[in-house]
Amino acid sequence: MSAYLAVIGECLVDVVHSETSAPKAHVGGSPFNVAVGLARLEHDVVFAGRRGDDDYGRMIARSLRAQGITALLDADSSPTSVARATLDPTGQASYEFTLDWTLPGAAELEDKFCALARQNKPAAADTAGDDAGPLEHLHTGSIGAMLQPGAETVKGVLDRARKVATISYDPNYRPTLVPNREEARLQAEEFIARADIIQASTDDLDLLYPERSHRETMEAWLQMGPAVVTVTRGPSGAMGLTRAGFAEQEAFSIEVADTVGAGDSFMAATLSTLRGMNLLGASRRATLREISTDQLATVLRTAARAAAINSSRFGAQPPTAEELTQALES
């Protein structure tokens, strides 16, 4: 394994209900979907998320193997988390959750990442010190960064990872899980202050900051430390903000099957594009902060195209590298 991208957060089984078909179970969770999106874009990916030693947990393990994703954690004795999604006639999903988000301590997780780093470190790098591991970027968000007790552990992992990796965060806020808006806002801002790349949806912004405009929230978040803030706007496209300026991207015209996983495909393509620009990794953090508006526009266009491909088919089905390249060239 060369330098890898890691994702820490929930993996669960989505049981999807709609008016037109029988319930279907498939593996999901926003962080899991981002990991799959990155793997399909031909990156080495490590996923840190809990699952139970049960039928649903084994379904998750098979999915990780099928995508070539390395699982950092073994199954445990608690039940695998479940999300029950209901699709409305437009394909928009609403969720109910049965969750267990308990993780080993941050220090133990760091040890697991370090062990993986030592296992895959070239022999010539043995004298380079403990920081010379292959972890290049760490993504988190959604339930995994909001629900306790695991969210506090994730925070500790990010603090430890920053010395070698850049960090990305997607709040993907669920009021049904954290109904107290002020509590959720404070929790989100603790992660924003630790992150280099932020993605949110206009729904997230409306729920967390109903008193101010989307642009005002993006500017406030940028002042907290991140280098890049992007916001998805559904059929209205996406927008992004860096210290160099603001950029917008129209949505691509498609026939929507549903929107499950669209934002996660956007996130995966954002990270993949930034990596292609050689802007990920702690050693490149200062360069990432200098990203130009032209580079930002390229990121938004690529990520929006990935989200459109995902939304053109049912369920979270991010594009492969070949599919995304062909779509961008067409």
C-alpha positions as CSV (number, residue, x, y, z in Angstrom):
1,M,0.0,0.0,0.0
2,S,1.3,3.4,-1.0
3,A,0.2,6.6,0.8
4,Y,-3.4,6.1,1.7
5,L,-6.5,8.1,2.5
6,A,-8.5,7.1,5.6
7,V,-12.1,7.6,6.7
8,I,-13.4,7.4,10.2
9,G,-17.1,7.3,10.9
10,E,-20.2,5.2,10.9
11,C,-20.9,2.2,8.6
12,L,-24.4,0.8,8.9
13,V,-27.1,-1.0,6.9
14,D,-29.7,1.1,5.1
15,V,-33.1,-0.5,4.8
16,V,-34.7,1.6,2.1
17,H,-38.5,1.8,1.8
18,S,-40.3,3.5,-1.1
19,E,-43.8,3.6,-2.5
20,T,-42.8,1.6,-5.6
21,S,-40.8,-1.3,-4.3
22,A,-40.2,-3.7,-1.4
23,P,-37.7,-2.8,1.3
24,K,-34.1,-3.3,0.3
25,A,-31.1,-3.6,2.6
26,H,-27.7,-2.3,1.5
27,V,-24.6,-1.0,3.2
28,G,-24.4,2.7,3.8
29,G,-23.5,5.5,6.2
30,S,-22.0,8.8,4.9
31,P,-18.4,8.1,5.8
32,F,-18.6,4.5,4.4
33,N,-20.0,6.0,1.2
34,V,-17.0,8.4,1.0
35,A,-14.6,5.5,1.5
36,V,-16.3,3.6,-1.4
37,G,-16.2,6.7,-3.6
38,L,-12.5,7.2,-3.0
39,A,-11.8,3.5,-3.7
40,R,-13.7,3.6,-6.9
41,L,-11.6,6.6,-7.9
42,E,-8.6,4.3,-7.5
43,H,-7.2,5.4,-4.2
44,D,-5.9,3.1,-1.4
45,V,-8.4,3.6,1.4
46,V,-8.5,2.6,5.1
47,F,-11.8,2.6,6.9
48,A,-12.2,2.9,10.6
49,G,-15.8,2.2,11.6
50,R,-17.5,-0.3,14.0
51,R,-19.7,-3.1,13.0
52,G,-21.2,-6.0,14.8
53,D,-20.5,-9.7,14.5
54,D,-23.9,-10.4,12.9
55,D,-25.4,-10.8,9.5
56,Y,-25.5,-7.0,8.8
57,G,-21.9,-6.7,10.1
58,R,-20.8,-9.5,7.7
59,M,-22.6,-7.7,4.9
60,I,-20.4,-4.6,5.7
61,A,-17.2,-6.7,5.8
62,R,-18.0,-8.2,2.4
63,S,-18.7,-4.7,0.9
64,L,-15.4,-3.4,2.2
65,R,-13.5,-6.4,0.7
66,A,-15.3,-6.0,-2.6
67,Q,-14.2,-2.4,-2.9
68,G,-10.6,-3.2,-1.9
69,I,-10.9,-1.1,1.3
70,T,-8.8,-2.0,4.3
71,A,-10.9,-2.3,7.5
72,L,-9.0,-0.9,10.5
73,L,-11.4,-2.4,13.2
74,D,-12.6,-6.0,13.7
75,A,-16.3,-6.8,14.4
76,D,-17.4,-6.5,18.0
77,S,-20.2,-8.0,20.0
78,S,-22.8,-5.1,19.7
79,P,-25.4,-5.1,17.0
80,T,-24.6,-3.5,13.7
81,S,-26.2,0.0,13.3
82,V,-29.2,0.3,11.1
83,A,-30.8,3.2,9.2
84,R,-34.3,3.0,7.8
85,A,-34.6,5.3,4.9
86,T,-37.9,6.3,3.3
87,L,-37.9,7.8,-0.2
88,D,-40.5,10.4,-1.2
89,P,-41.8,10.6,-4.8
90,T,-38.9,12.9,-5.8
91,G,-36.3,10.5,-4.5
92,Q,-35.4,12.5,-1.4
93,A,-34.6,10.3,1.6
94,S,-35.6,10.7,5.3
95,Y,-34.0,8.5,8.0
96,E,-34.6,6.8,11.3
97,F,-31.6,5.2,13.1
98,T,-30.8,2.4,15.5
99,L,-27.2,3.2,16.4
100,D,-24.2,2.1,18.4
101,W,-21.3,4.5,18.0
102,T,-18.7,3.2,20.5
103,L,-15.0,3.1,19.5
104,P,-11.7,2.1,21.1
105,G,-9.9,5.1,22.6
106,A,-8.2,7.6,20.4
107,A,-4.7,6.4,21.5
108,E,-5.6,2.8,20.6
109,L,-6.9,3.9,17.2
110,E,-3.7,5.9,16.6
111,D,-1.7,2.8,17.5
112,K,-3.7,0.9,14.8
113,F,-3.0,3.5,12.2
114,C,0.7,3.6,13.2
115,A,0.9,-0.2,13.0
116,L,-0.6,-0.1,9.5
117,A,1.9,2.6,8.6
118,R,4.9,0.5,9.9
119,Q,3.5,-2.6,8.1
120,N,3.5,-0.7,4.7
121,K,6.5,1.6,5.2
122,P,9.3,1.0,2.7
123,A,12.5,-0.4,4.3
124,A,14.4,2.8,3.3
125,A,12.0,4.8,5.4
126,D,12.7,2.9,8.6
127,T,15.0,5.7,9.9
128,A,12.6,8.5,9.0
129,G,10.9,8.6,12.4
130,D,7.4,7.9,13.7
131,D,5.8,10.6,11.5
132,A,6.9,8.9,8.3
133,G,3.7,6.9,7.8
134,P,1.6,6.6,4.6
135,L,-1.5,8.3,6.0
136,E,-2.0,11.3,3.8
137,H,-5.6,12.4,4.5
138,L,-8.3,11.7,7.0
139,H,-12.0,12.3,6.4
140,T,-14.8,12.3,9.0
141,G,-18.3,13.6,9.5
142,S,-22.0,12.8,9.8
143,I,-23.1,10.7,12.8
144,G,-19.5,9.6,13.5
145,A,-18.6,13.2,14.4
146,M,-21.7,14.1,16.2
147,L,-23.0,11.1,18.3
148,Q,-21.3,10.3,21.6
149,P,-19.4,8.5,22.9
150,G,-17.6,7.9,19.6
151,A,-17.5,11.5,18.4
152,E,-15.2,12.5,21.2
153,T,-12.9,9.7,20.2
154,V,-12.9,10.8,16.6
155,K,-12.0,14.3,17.7
156,G,-8.9,12.9,19.5
157,V,-7.9,10.9,16.4
158,L,-8.1,14.0,14.3
159,D,-5.8,15.8,16.8
160,R,-3.3,13.0,16.5
161,A,-3.5,12.7,12.7
162,R,-3.0,16.3,11.9
163,K,0.8,16.0,12.2
164,V,0.9,13.8,9.1
165,A,-2.4,14.3,7.3
166,T,-4.8,16.9,6.1
167,I,-8.4,16.6,7.5
168,S,-11.8,16.9,5.9
169,Y,-15.2,17.1,7.6
170,D,-18.9,17.0,6.5
171,P,-21.4,17.7,9.2
172,N,-24.3,16.0,7.5
173,Y,-26.4,17.2,10.4
174,R,-29.3,15.0,11.6
175,P,-31.7,16.8,14.0
176,T,-33.4,13.5,14.9
177,L,-30.1,12.4,16.5
178,V,-29.0,15.7,18.1
179,P,-32.1,17.8,18.4
180,N,-30.4,20.6,20.3
181,R,-29.3,23.0,17.6
182,E,-26.8,24.9,19.8
183,E,-25.2,21.7,21.0
184,A,-24.9,20.5,17.4
185,R,-23.5,23.8,16.2
186,L,-20.8,23.8,18.9
187,Q,-19.9,20.2,18.1
188,A,-19.7,21.0,14.4
189,E,-17.5,24.0,15.0
190,E,-15.0,22.0,17.0
191,F,-14.5,19.8,14.0
192,I,-14.5,22.7,11.6
193,A,-11.6,24.3,13.5
194,R,-9.6,21.0,13.2
195,A,-10.3,20.5,9.4
196,D,-8.6,21.7,6.2
197,I,-11.5,20.9,3.9
198,I,-15.2,21.4,4.8
199,Q,-18.2,20.2,2.8
200,A,-21.8,20.8,3.8
201,S,-25.2,21.1,2.2
202,T,-27.5,24.0,2.2
203,D,-29.8,21.9,4.4
204,D,-27.0,21.6,6.9
205,L,-26.5,25.4,6.9
206,D,-30.2,26.1,7.2
207,L,-30.6,23.8,10.1
208,L,-27.4,24.9,12.0
209,Y,-27.5,28.7,11.2
210,P,-31.0,29.7,10.1
211,E,-30.3,33.3,11.2
212,R,-27.7,34.0,8.5
213,S,-27.1,33.5,4.8
214,H,-25.2,30.6,3.3
215,R,-22.4,32.8,2.2
216,E,-22.1,34.3,5.7
217,T,-21.7,30.9,7.2
218,M,-19.1,29.9,4.6
219,E,-17.1,33.0,5.4
220,A,-17.4,32.4,9.2
221,W,-16.2,28.8,8.8
222,L,-13.3,29.8,6.6
223,Q,-12.2,32.2,9.4
224,M,-12.1,29.2,11.8
225,G,-9.1,27.7,9.9
226,P,-10.1,25.6,7.0
227,A,-8.5,26.2,3.5
228,V,-11.6,25.2,1.5
229,V,-15.3,25.3,2.2
230,T,-17.7,23.8,-0.3
231,V,-21.5,23.7,-0.1
232,T,-23.8,21.5,-2.2
233,R,-27.1,23.0,-3.3
234,G,-29.0,20.0,-4.9
235,P,-30.5,21.0,-8.2
236,S,-28.9,24.4,-7.9
237,G,-25.4,23.1,-8.1
238,A,-22.5,23.9,-5.7
239,M,-20.4,26.7,-4.4
240,G,-17.0,27.0,-2.8
241,L,-14.9,29.6,-0.9
242,T,-11.2,29.8,-0.3
243,R,-8.9,32.7,0.8
244,A,-8.5,33.4,-2.9
245,G,-12.2,33.9,-3.6
246,F,-15.6,32.4,-4.4
247,A,-16.7,30.0,-7.2
248,E,-20.0,28.4,-8.3
249,Q,-20.9,25.4,-10.3
250,E,-24.3,24.7,-11.9
251,A,-25.8,21.3,-11.5
252,F,-25.5,18.9,-14.4
253,S,-28.8,18.0,-16.1
254,I,-29.7,14.4,-15.4
255,E,-32.8,12.3,-14.7
256,V,-32.6,11.8,-10.9
257,A,-33.1,8.2,-9.7
258,D,-32.6,9.3,-6.0
259,T,-30.1,11.5,-4.1
260,V,-28.8,8.8,-1.6
261,G,-25.1,9.3,-1.4
262,A,-24.8,12.2,-3.8
263,G,-23.1,14.4,-1.3
264,D,-20.7,11.6,-0.4
265,S,-19.8,11.2,-4.0
266,F,-19.2,14.9,-4.2
267,M,-16.9,14.7,-1.2
268,A,-14.9,11.7,-2.5
269,A,-14.4,13.5,-5.9
270,T,-13.4,16.7,-4.1
271,L,-10.6,14.8,-2.2
272,S,-9.6,12.9,-5.3
273,T,-9.2,16.1,-7.3
274,L,-7.3,17.9,-4.6
275,R,-5.0,14.9,-4.3
276,G,-4.5,15.0,-8.1
277,M,-3.4,18.6,-7.6
278,N,-0.9,17.4,-4.9
279,L,-2.7,19.4,-2.2
280,L,-3.3,16.7,0.4
281,G,-1.0,15.8,3.3
282,A,0.2,17.8,6.3
283,S,3.4,18.9,4.5
284,R,1.2,20.6,1.8
285,R,-1.2,22.2,4.2
286,A,0.2,25.7,3.5
287,T,-0.1,25.2,-0.2
288,L,-3.7,24.0,0.1
289,R,-4.5,27.3,1.9
290,E,-3.2,29.1,-1.3
291,I,-5.5,27.2,-3.7
292,S,-6.7,29.5,-6.5
293,T,-10.2,30.1,-7.6
294,D,-9.5,28.3,-10.9
295,Q,-8.4,25.3,-9.0
296,L,-11.5,25.6,-6.8
297,A,-13.7,25.8,-9.9
298,T,-12.1,22.6,-11.2
299,V,-12.8,20.8,-7.9
300,L,-16.4,21.9,-8.0
301,R,-17.0,20.9,-11.6
302,T,-15.5,17.4,-11.0
303,A,-17.3,16.8,-7.7
304,A,-20.6,18.0,-9.2
305,R,-20.2,15.6,-12.1
306,A,-19.6,12.7,-9.7
307,A,-22.7,13.6,-7.6
308,A,-24.7,13.8,-10.8
309,I,-23.6,10.3,-11.9
310,N,-24.5,9.0,-8.4
311,S,-27.9,10.6,-8.5
312,S,-28.7,9.1,-11.9
313,R,-28.8,5.6,-10.4
314,F,-30.5,4.1,-7.4
315,G,-28.7,4.1,-4.0
316,A,-25.3,5.3,-3.1
317,Q,-23.4,4.3,-6.3
318,P,-20.4,6.7,-6.8
319,P,-18.7,6.7,-10.1
320,T,-15.5,4.8,-11.0
321,A,-12.5,6.8,-12.2
322,E,-13.2,5.8,-15.8
323,E,-16.9,6.8,-15.6
324,L,-16.0,10.2,-14.1
325,T,-13.3,10.8,-16.7
326,Q,-15.5,10.0,-19.6
327,A,-18.3,12.2,-18.2
328,L,-16.0,15.1,-17.7
329,E,-14.7,14.7,-21.3
330,S,-18.2,14.4,-22.9
